Amino acid sequence: MRTRALAALAALTLAGAVLAGCGSASAPSAPTGVDGLEIPTPDPRPADFVARIDNPWLPLAVGSRWEYADLATGSVDLTLTVEAGPSVDGVATTTLVRTAADGTVVRDLYAQDRAGNVWWFGREGQWQAGEGGAEAGLAMPAAPRFGDGFRTASAPGLSEVATVADVGEEITVPLATYHRTVTLDVEDATGVRTETYARGVGLVRTDDAGLGAYEPGRE
């Protein structure tokens, strides 16, 4: 059952703090989910990032292409492609180009850290990390965990928070049925949208559209 889980995240954090205060508690385990990450990140170090984005939930190999069909009409609703991106705040980025059915184009900049987390570094023509107080936020954790909540970015006029609302839900879209999935509820000033990602493929479903064609890039 899908649920908003920021409360669950707070409960887990409180439980961890209680255990940390007990002298008899076992040694802490390695960080998982978003543990240990500073989100958004005010001062990203280029040495902490890698050239390729191969996070299994959000793979962005240059040359990749996704095509989404409107679930009501079957017509192409959205197309995503991947290009090499510019350097942002000293970090090499990858550009995800979103082309809507009406021809509107949005270009988002992403980079992956050495732990496999993907960060959102900007949207061309609107904001860019390191400029005007904007900071990179988390787009996709390396190991998404049910209940994790995180800011996707911090920029003037932008307030967006994502929550891992489901893990492992079976999703059927025009292209295929996927079992290894992660679902995010993303809330911004316009409301809440739902995005489902399949391991090894990336975004497979939005509120109104499902993946109809996918061509992975070859880097």
C-alpha positions in Angstrom: 0.0 0.0 0.0 1.4 3.4 -1.0 1.7 5.9 1.7 3.3 9.2 2.5 6.0 8.4 4.9 7.8 11.4 6.3 6.3 10.5 9.7 7.9 7.1 9.4 11.2 8.6 8.6 11.0 10.8 11.7 10.2 7.8 13.8 13.2 5.9 12.4 15.5 8.8 13.1 14.2 9.1 16.7 14.7 5.4 17.2 18.2 5.6 16.0 19.0 8.4 18.3 17.6 6.5 21.3 19.8 3.5 20.5 22.8 5.7 20.0 22.4 6.9 23.6 22.4 3.4 25.1 25.8 2.1 26.1 24.7 -1.5 25.6 23.5 -0.9 22.0 25.4 -2.7 19.2 27.8 -0.9 16.9 26.0 1.3 14.4 25.5 -0.2 10.9 26.7 1.4 7.7 24.6 4.3 6.4 21.7 3.3 4.1 19.0 5.2 2.3 19.7 8.9 2.7 21.6 8.4 6.0 24.8 10.5 6.2 23.9 12.8 3.3 23.7 16.6 3.6 20.7 17.5 1.5 20.7 19.9 -0.2 24.5 20.2 -0.5 25.9 23.7 -0.2 29.4 23.0 -1.3 29.8 20.0 -3.6 33.4 18.9 -4.1 34.2 17.8 -7.7 36.4 15.0 -6.4 33.3 13.4 -4.8 31.6 13.0 -8.2 32.0 10.6 -11.1 31.7 11.1 -14.9 28.9 8.6 -15.5 25.4 8.2 -14.1 24.8 4.5 -13.7 22.5 4.5 -10.6 20.2 1.5 -11.4 17.0 3.5 -10.6 18.0 6.5 -12.7 20.6 5.4 -15.3 21.4 8.4 -17.6 23.8 7.1 -20.2 24.4 9.6 -23.0 22.3 8.6 -26.0 19.5 7.0 -24.0 15.9 7.6 -25.1 12.6 7.0 -23.3 9.1 7.5 -24.9 6.0 7.7 -22.8 2.4 7.1 -23.9 -0.6 8.9 -22.5 -2.5 6.2 -20.6 -5.8 7.6 -21.7 -5.2 8.2 -25.4 -2.1 6.1 -26.2 -0.4 9.1 -27.9 3.1 10.1 -27.2 3.0 12.4 -24.2 6.7 12.8 -23.3 10.1 12.0 -24.6 13.4 11.9 -22.6 16.9 11.9 -24.1 20.3 12.2 -22.5 23.2 14.4 -23.5 26.6 15.4 -22.1 26.1 18.4 -19.8 28.2 21.4 -18.8 30.3 21.8 -15.7 28.3 23.2 -12.8 30.0 24.5 -9.7 33.1 22.5 -10.8 31.1 19.3 -11.3 30.7 17.6 -14.6 27.0 17.1 -15.3 24.7 15.1 -17.6 21.7 16.7 -19.3 18.3 15.1 -19.3 16.2 16.7 -22.0 12.4 16.5 -21.5 10.3 17.2 -24.6 6.6 17.4 -24.1 3.9 16.6 -26.7 3.4 20.4 -27.4 7.1 20.8 -28.1 8.1 22.3 -24.8 11.7 21.4 -23.9 13.1 21.3 -20.3 16.8 20.6 -19.8 17.8 19.3 -16.3 21.4 18.8 -15.1 22.4 15.8 -13.0 25.6 14.4 -11.5 26.3 11.2 -9.6 28.5 11.0 -6.5 31.0 8.2 -5.8 28.4 6.4 -3.6 25.9 6.2 -6.5 23.5 9.0 -5.4 22.2 11.2 -8.2 22.0 14.9 -7.5 20.0 17.6 -9.3 22.3 20.5 -10.2 20.0 22.8 -12.1 17.5 23.5 -14.8 18.8 25.4 -17.8 17.4 28.9 -17.9 16.0 28.8 -14.4 18.5 27.9 -11.7 21.9 26.4 -11.3 23.7 25.1 -8.2 26.3 27.6 -6.9 24.5 30.6 -8.3 22.1 33.0 -6.6 22.0 30.8 -3.4 20.9 27.7 -5.3 22.1 24.3 -4.0 22.1 20.8 -5.5 19.5 18.4 -4.1 19.0 14.7 -4.2 17.3 13.3 -7.3 17.7 9.5 -6.5 19.5 7.7 -3.6 21.8 4.9 -4.5 19.7 2.6 -2.3 16.2 4.0 -1.9 14.5 3.0 1.3 10.8 3.1 2.0 10.0 6.2 4.1 13.1 8.2 3.0 12.2 11.9 2.5 14.6 14.4 0.9 14.8 17.8 -0.8 15.4 17.5 -4.5 17.0 21.0 -4.7 17.1 24.4 -3.0 16.7 27.4 -5.2 14.8 30.7 -5.1 11.2 30.1 -5.9 11.7 26.3 -5.8 10.4 24.1 -2.9 10.3 20.4 -3.8 10.4 17.4 -1.5 10.4 13.7 -2.5 9.3 10.8 -0.4 10.0 7.1 -1.2 6.3 6.0 -1.1 6.7 2.4 -2.2 9.4 -0.2 -3.0 8.7 -3.3 -5.1 5.3 -2.5 -6.4 4.3 -4.3 -9.6 3.8 -1.7 -12.4 2.4 -2.5 -15.9 3.0 0.1 -18.6 2.6 -0.2 -22.4 6.2 -1.5 -22.8 6.3 -4.1 -20.1 5.5 -5.2 -16.5 8.1 -4.3 -13.9 8.5 -5.8 -10.4 11.7 -4.2 -9.1 10.5 -0.6 -8.7 10.7 2.5 -6.5 7.9 5.0 -6.4 8.4 8.6 -5.3 5.8 11.1 -4.3 7.2 14.5 -5.2 5.5 17.6 -3.7 6.1 21.1 -5.0 4.0 24.3 -5.1 1.7 22.9 -7.7 0.8 19.7 -5.7 2.0 16.1 -5.5 3.0 14.0 -8.5 3.9 10.3 -8.5 6.8 8.9 -10.4 7.7 5.2 -10.6 11.2 4.0 -11.5 12.2 0.4 -12.6 15.7 -1.0 -11.8 17.9 -0.9 -14.9 15.4 1.3 -16.9 14.7 4.5 -15.0 11.3 6.3 -15.0 8.6 4.0 -16.2 5.4 5.8 -15.1 4.1 9.2 -14.2 0.6 10.2 -13.1 -0.7 10.2 -16.7 1.8 8.4 -18.9 3.6 5.0 -19.1 6.8 3.9 -20.8 6.2 2.8 -24.3 9.7 2.6 -25.8 13.2 2.6 -24.4 16.6 2.7 -26.1 19.6 2.6 -23.6 22.6 4.7 -24.5 26.0 3.1 -25.1 28.8 4.9 -23.3 
